[in-house]
Amino acid sequence: MKKARRHYTTFSIAGFTYWEGCIVLDQLKIGTELKLVHEGDNKFDAYAVAIYFGEHKLGYIPRGENREISKFLEMGHSNLFEVRINRITPEAEPEGQVGVIVYIKSAITL
C-alpha cells in the first residue's frame, strides 16, 4: 500500500520573535497547514525558506536544515511538501514556541 505522504523533517520556527508569529499565535493550532516560500534574494542566507500562515510570515526553516528544501522550492516544486504545526508551547521562549513537521507528498495517485 502506498502512503499519501512521508515524514521528512521537524523543527522549531526560527526568527519567530522577529516576524508576525506573536500577532497570530492565538490562531495557530496543531495541524494548521503552513506554506513555504524560498527567499533566494535573502542577503543573510541564500537557502532561506520563509514559513507563512496565510499572509503572515512566521519565520524561517532554521539555517542548516533548509538547504535541500530550498533547492526543491527554487526549482518550482512547492507542491512537493505538506507543512503543518505539530507543537505549540506558548510558555517556551519565542524561538521554541511553534514546532513544524514537513512531509513529502506522494506523486503516486492512490
C-alpha positions in Angstrom: 0.0 0.0 0.0 1.4 3.4 -1.0 1.5 6.3 1.5 -0.1 9.7 0.7 2.9 11.4 2.4 6.1 10.6 4.3 7.7 12.4 7.2 10.7 14.4 6.0 11.8 16.7 9.0 10.7 18.5 12.1 12.0 21.8 13.6 11.0 24.9 15.6 10.4 28.0 13.6 13.5 30.3 13.5 13.0 34.0 13.8 9.6 33.7 15.3 10.3 36.7 17.5 11.1 39.0 14.6 8.1 38.4 12.3 4.4 38.1 12.8 4.2 34.9 14.9 3.2 36.8 18.1 0.3 38.5 16.2 -1.3 35.2 15.2 -0.1 32.8 17.9 -3.7 32.5 19.3 -4.9 31.5 15.8 -2.4 28.7 15.4 -3.4 25.1 16.3 -1.8 21.7 16.0 -2.4 20.5 12.5 -2.7 24.0 10.9 -1.2 23.9 7.4 1.6 26.4 6.6 3.3 27.5 3.4 7.0 27.5 2.5 8.4 30.3 0.3 12.0 30.2 -1.0 13.8 33.6 -0.5 16.7 33.3 -2.9 17.4 37.1 -2.6 17.8 36.8 1.2 21.1 38.6 2.0 21.7 36.6 5.2 21.1 33.1 3.8 21.0 32.0 0.2 18.9 29.0 1.2 16.4 30.9 3.3 12.9 29.4 3.3 10.2 31.5 5.0 7.2 30.0 6.7 3.7 31.6 6.2 0.3 31.2 7.9 -1.9 32.8 5.3 -0.4 36.2 4.6 1.5 36.3 7.9 5.3 35.4 7.9 6.0 33.4 11.0 9.8 33.0 10.5 12.1 30.5 8.7 13.2 27.0 8.5 16.4 27.0 10.7 19.7 27.6 8.8 21.4 24.3 8.3 18.0 22.5 7.9 16.9 24.5 4.9 19.3 23.6 2.1 17.6 20.7 0.5 14.0 22.0 0.8 15.3 25.4 -0.6 16.6 23.7 -3.7 13.3 22.0 -4.4 11.3 25.2 -3.9 13.8 27.2 -6.1 13.1 24.7 -8.9 9.3 25.1 -8.6 8.4 22.0 -6.6 6.4 23.8 -3.9 3.6 21.2 -4.2 6.0 18.5 -3.1 5.7 19.5 0.6 2.9 19.5 3.1 3.8 21.6 6.2 1.8 21.5 9.4 2.2 22.7 13.0 3.0 19.7 15.3 3.7 21.6 18.6 2.6 24.8 20.3 4.3 25.7 23.5 3.3 29.3 24.4 5.3 29.3 27.7 8.6 28.5 25.9 11.0 31.1 24.7 9.7 32.5 21.3 12.2 30.6 19.2 10.8 27.3 20.6 7.1 28.1 20.7 6.0 26.6 17.5 7.1 23.2 16.1 6.6 22.3 12.4 6.6 18.9 10.6 7.3 18.7 6.9 6.0 15.8 4.8 6.9 14.9 1.3 3.7 14.2 -0.6 3.4 11.2 -2.9 3.3 11.8 -6.6 1.5 8.5 -7.0 -2.3 8.7 -7.1 -3.8 6.3 -4.5 
